């Protein structure tokens, strides 16, 4: 059994310096460093890993996490010959893993809402939080629909009152003012747009983290303002291109700062 004393800190730091000094850093060195780090972290008490890194290593926690991720996914990157490409593949693997887990969490939450029984794999605190967020979202949609329906009913009543008043005014030869009708039409249009936005967000199954998000709301409002679905599709492709360019630049900066 390994103890903290048996881990070769000099070997760990030498591996890091070899990785840093090579023009084409070998993935195997990073895997070995990740193995050592993972062993240390497993032995330390919760919260003790970061201080250990600061005290013993010539690199920071961010680099340590990268080494451990490379070690964790070593079976999927055996054919990669350089470290930047390995980091890129690990990042993609982690992204897919997170998306898959989010989908599973969503299914668990929906199952719990229907049955009242927490399904297998339920994550305490994490899934509990997602479940509460989903309930809060349902409640907001319910209140919104009630408010929209009430506005519609009030608009119908006001329209009837305006018609009765208009009939009396018309009898006196005074021209009817249609301002009230225009206001009612504007309110109805706003209600319809909000309903469309909520329906669209539900259809595309935005994750719990993004359902209540000013950026998502603004993006959907922008797409709704376009003339047709062809324009919206073109806009989505352009947004993706810009986002990819930004992500690429952020990745480049992250690797250069590591």
CORWOCOR-V897467 format. One record per residue. PHI is phi in whole degrees, -180 to 180 (999 if undefined). Layout:
PHI, PHI
This chain:
999, -80, -113, -60, -68, -82, -76, -85, -65, -62, -62, -63, -67, -63, -60, -61, -67, -65, -62, -64, -87, -91, -68, -122, -61, -80, -69, -62, -62, -67, -62, -64, -62, -64, -64, -62, -62, -63, -62, -64, -62, -65, -86, -82, -71, -57, 89, -95, -71, -61, -61, -64, -60, -64, -83, -114, -111, -92, -132, -96, -65, -62, -67, -60, -62, -66, -61, -68, -68, -62, -65, -60, -107, -58, -67, -101, -127, -64, -90, -81, -102, -130, -68, -56, -67, -63, -60, -63, -67, -62, -63, -66, -61, -65, -64, -63, -60, -66, -61, -63, -67, -63, -64, -65, -63, -62, -65, -63, -63, -65, -65, -65, -63, -79, -97, 79, -118, -69, -75, -62, 92, -60, -96, -59, 73, -66, -71, -61, -67, -62, -63, -66, -62, -67, -63, -62, -64, -59, -68, -63, -64, -62, -65, -63, -64, -63, -65, -65, -64, -65, -62, -64, -65, -64, -63, -66, -64, -63, -64, -65, -63, -62, -65, -63, -65, -62, -61, -69, -67, -62, -63, -88, 84, -95, -70, -76, -90, -97, -59, -59, -66, -66, -64, -62, -65, -65, -63, -64, -63, -63, -62, -65, -65, -66, -63, -62, -63, -65, -65, -63, -62, -71, -65, -87, 55, -63, -62, -57, -66, -110, -66, -108, -146, -58, -65, -60, -60, -65, -65, -67, -60, -63, -65, -66, -76, -80, -70, -155, -66, -63, -66, -66, -63, -62, -64, -62, -63, -66, -63, -62, -60, -65, -63, -64, -63, -65, -61, -63, -68, -66, -61, -61, -67, -63, -67, -72, -89, -68
